[in-house]
Amino acid sequence: MLLLSLSFTWNVLAPYAGSLAVIGTVLYVLSFSLGAGPVPALLLPEIFASRIRAKAVSLSLGMHWISNFVIGLWFLSVVNKFGISSVYLGFASVCLLAVLYIAGNVVETKGRSLEEIERALNPAI
């Protein structure tokens, strides 16, 4: 996202803007499909308690898709209002904040049972 934003902003990069935009888009799609893309569907069932898991996961994934729909719906309007570079810089900022939040708050679930994860998330149990 940052590469896309810079390719549209910096005049020095203007001759390479098309190539940088394609490279930035491919890198984003690659990193998203290997990282943040599948995470909600994989992590959500692990972090909710067994008694509410089905309802909580369906609500969470429903909100995830509604958010995706709203972003897609408003994308062109926001681009027309603020410019493509500002929009991609905003997306890059949100991605950075998400990485910082996840690094500090999401527990590791690899190799742990659902009961162990539940205890890690709620130490009062």
C-alpha positions in Angstrom: 0.0 0.0 0.0 2.8 2.4 0.8 4.5 1.6 -2.5 1.3 2.3 -4.3 0.9 5.6 -2.5 4.5 6.7 -3.1 4.3 5.7 -6.8 1.4 8.1 -7.3 2.9 10.9 -5.1 6.6 11.3 -5.7 7.5 13.0 -9.0 10.8 11.2 -9.0 8.9 7.9 -9.4 6.5 9.3 -12.0 8.3 7.5 -14.9 8.0 4.2 -13.0 4.5 4.8 -11.6 2.8 2.1 -13.7 5.3 -0.6 -13.0 5.4 0.3 -9.3 1.6 0.3 -9.1 1.6 -3.2 -10.6 4.4 -4.5 -8.3 2.7 -2.9 -5.3 -0.6 -4.5 -6.1 0.9 -7.9 -6.7 2.9 -7.7 -3.4 -0.2 -6.6 -1.6 -2.3 -9.5 -3.0 0.4 -12.0 -2.2 1.0 -10.8 1.3 -2.8 -10.5 2.0 -3.5 -14.0 0.7 -0.7 -15.5 2.8 -1.4 -13.5 5.9 -4.4 -11.3 6.7 -6.8 -12.8 4.2 -7.4 -16.3 5.7 -6.8 -15.3 9.3 -10.4 -14.3 10.3 -11.7 -17.7 9.2 -8.9 -19.6 10.9 -8.5 -17.6 14.1 -12.0 -16.8 15.1 -13.2 -20.4 15.8 -10.2 -20.8 18.1 -10.6 -17.7 20.2 -14.3 -18.0 21.1 -15.5 -20.2 24.0 -17.2 -23.4 23.0 -20.6 -22.4 24.2 -20.8 -19.3 22.0 -18.5 -20.3 19.1 -21.0 -20.9 16.3 -22.9 -17.6 16.9 -19.8 -15.5 17.6 -18.0 -16.8 14.5 -21.0 -16.2 12.2 -21.5 -12.7 13.6 -17.8 -11.9 13.3 -17.4 -13.2 9.7 -20.7 -11.5 8.8 -19.3 -8.2 10.0 -16.1 -8.9 8.2 -17.9 -9.3 4.9 -20.2 -6.3 5.5 -17.0 -4.2 6.1 -15.5 -5.4 2.9 -18.7 -4.6 1.0 -18.8 -1.0 2.5 -15.2 -0.4 1.7 -15.7 -1.6 -1.9 -18.9 0.5 -2.2 -17.3 3.7 -1.0 -13.8 3.3 -2.5 -14.3 5.3 -5.7 -16.1 8.1 -3.8 -13.3 8.4 -1.3 -10.7 8.3 -4.1 -12.5 11.1 -5.9 -12.7 13.2 -2.8 -9.2 12.7 -1.3 -7.1 11.3 -4.2 -5.7 7.8 -4.8 -2.4 8.4 -3.0 -4.1 9.5 0.2 -6.5 6.6 0.1 -3.6 4.1 -0.2 -1.6 5.9 2.5 -4.7 5.5 4.7 -4.9 1.8 3.9 -1.2 1.4 4.7 -1.7 3.2 8.0 -4.6 0.9 8.9 -2.4 -2.2 8.0 0.4 -0.9 10.2 -1.9 -0.3 13.1 -3.4 -3.8 12.6 0.1 -5.4 12.7 1.0 -3.6 15.9 -2.3 -4.5 17.5 -2.0 -8.2 16.5 1.6 -8.4 17.6 0.7 -7.1 21.1 -2.7 -8.7 21.6 -3.4 -11.9 19.7 -2.3 -15.1 21.4 -0.4 -17.8 19.6 -2.7 -20.8 18.9 -0.3 -23.1 17.0 -0.1 -26.5 18.6 -2.6 -25.7 21.4 -5.9 -27.3 22.1 -9.1 -25.2 22.1 -9.2 -25.5 25.9 -5.7 -24.2 26.3 -6.5 -21.3 24.1 -9.6 -20.5 26.1 -7.6 -20.5 29.3 -5.0 -18.2 27.8 -7.7 -15.8 26.7 -9.6 -15.9 30.0 -7.3 -16.6 33.0 -10.2 -16.5 35.4 -11.3 -19.9 34.2 
